[in-house]
Amino acid sequence: MITNINQLDLDKKYSYADYLSWMFQEKLELIKGKIFKMSPAPSRYHQQVSSNLHGIMWNTFKK
């Protein structure tokens, strides 16, 4: 049983069935059989700043 990401060969291709059998907390993506570590979600502050900038740019370019 795979319980740690270090037990995986990152150069190998894996199936979705393999992915479902892994038992660890780390977030991963399986794309075309390759493993990719997921980056953490942006912080709440980062999302707020990004949203404010998007609003300013939207209003500017909309005109």
C-alpha positions in Angstrom: 0.0 0.0 0.0 1.3 3.5 -0.9 1.1 5.8 2.1 3.8 8.3 1.2 4.5 10.2 -2.1 8.2 9.2 -1.8 7.2 5.6 -2.5 6.1 6.6 -6.0 8.4 6.8 -9.1 7.6 10.2 -10.5 8.9 9.1 -14.0 6.4 6.2 -14.2 3.0 6.5 -15.7 0.1 5.6 -13.4 -3.6 4.7 -14.0 -6.6 6.2 -12.3 -7.0 2.9 -10.4 -3.4 3.4 -9.0 -4.4 6.9 -8.0 -7.4 5.7 -6.1 -5.3 3.2 -4.1 -2.9 5.8 -2.7 -3.4 6.6 1.0 -1.7 9.8 1.8 -2.7 13.4 2.6 -0.7 15.2 0.0 -2.7 16.7 -2.9 -1.8 15.4 -6.4 -3.0 15.5 -9.9 -2.8 12.7 -12.4 -2.6 14.0 -15.9 -2.1 11.6 -18.8 -0.6 9.1 -16.3 2.0 11.6 -14.9 1.9 12.8 -11.3 1.9 16.5 -10.5 1.9 18.0 -7.0 -0.8 20.5 -6.6 0.1 23.9 -5.4 -1.7 25.3 -2.4 -4.7 27.5 -2.9 -4.1 31.3 -2.9 -4.6 33.0 0.5 -7.8 34.9 1.2 -5.8 38.2 1.0 -4.4 37.3 -2.4 -7.8 36.5 -3.8 -9.2 39.8 -2.4 -6.4 41.9 -4.0 -6.7 40.0 -7.3 -10.5 40.5 -7.3 -10.1 44.3 -6.7 -7.5 44.6 -9.5 -9.8 42.6 -11.8 -12.7 45.0 -11.0 -10.6 48.1 -11.8 -9.3 46.6 -15.0 -12.8 45.5 -16.0 -14.2 48.9 -15.6 -11.3 50.6 -17.4 -11.3 48.3 -20.5 -15.1 48.0 -20.6 -15.2 51.7 -21.6 
